[in-house]
Amino acid sequence: MLTAATKRKLRQTAHHLKPVVLVGQHGVTAPVIAEIERALTDHELIKVRFRGLERDERNDEIMRMAAELSAEVVSTIGGTAVLYRLSPVLEAKRRKS
């Protein structure tokens, strides 16, 4: 669970990011989950944009997706969600440095 201060810093970092995954009208499918998984492993902090879903449906999809990927929802603004998950690959690289 992220603290409020950590979420604030992550939101600041994510502000300049562009969405790396776009979710269309079919919602979060297996290929979308696979792409988000890859992006989280590579970057830790990503933006996901949702199109064609109503607010309630979008919020349900975001929560389901975050639970399935063991990721934290940093923020949601409009149709964009910011997700964070500590990457073991990047953590190992940081420790070596």
N, C-alpha and C positions, 0 to 999 in steps of 0.2 A: 504494500500500500504506500502510495506516494504522499509525502507531507505537502501542506499548502505551499510552503516556500519552494519545494522542489518543483511542484506543478507550475508555479509562477515562472521559474527559470526556464522550464521546458517550453512554456507558452511563448516566452520571449525568443527563445532559439527557433521555435517553429514558425514564428511570424513571417520570416522571409522564405520559407520552404514552399515549393510548389507541390500540388498533389501528385503522388506517384502512382496511385491506383484510382481508377474511376469505376464506380459501381452503377450499373444501368438499371433499367426497369425490372429486370429479372432478379434483382437483389443480390445477396451474397451467395454465390454458387461455389462449388468445389474449386474451379480454376481461379476464382477471385481470392479465395482463402489461400491457395497455394502461392499466388503472387504477393499477397500481403505478408505471408510467412517469409518469403524470400526477401522482401523489402525490409522487414523488421530485423532479420538476421544481418543484412548488409548495413543498415543505417541506424537502428534502434529507435529513432524518432521519425515518424512519417505522417503525411497528411493523406486522407482518403476522401474523395469527393463522391457524393451520392446524387444521382439524377433520377428523376421520374418516380420518386417515392414520396408519399405523404409524411408529414412530421412524425406522427406516432409510429408508423411503420419503419421509418428511418431510424428512430431512436431504438426500437426493438432490434433492428438489424445490427446497429452499432454495438449494443450490449451483448448480443449473441456472438458476434464476431470477436469481440474483445475476450469473452469468456473462453471461446474455442481456441483462441491463439495465446491465452495466458498473458494478455497485454493490458495495460492500463489506459483508460480513456483520459487524456490530459484535458481536452476541451472539445466542445462541439459548437460551431458557429454556423448557422444556416445549414447548408448541405455539406459542410466540411467537418470531418472529425480528425483530431490529432491523437495518434496512438504512440505509446512508448512501451518497449520491452527491452530489458537489459540483454545484450547479445553476448553469449559466452565467447564467441570468436573475437569480437572487438575488445572485450574485457581482458582476454589473454594477451592481445597485442599491447594494450595499455600497461599491463604489468611488466612486459618485457622492456618497455621503454624506460 
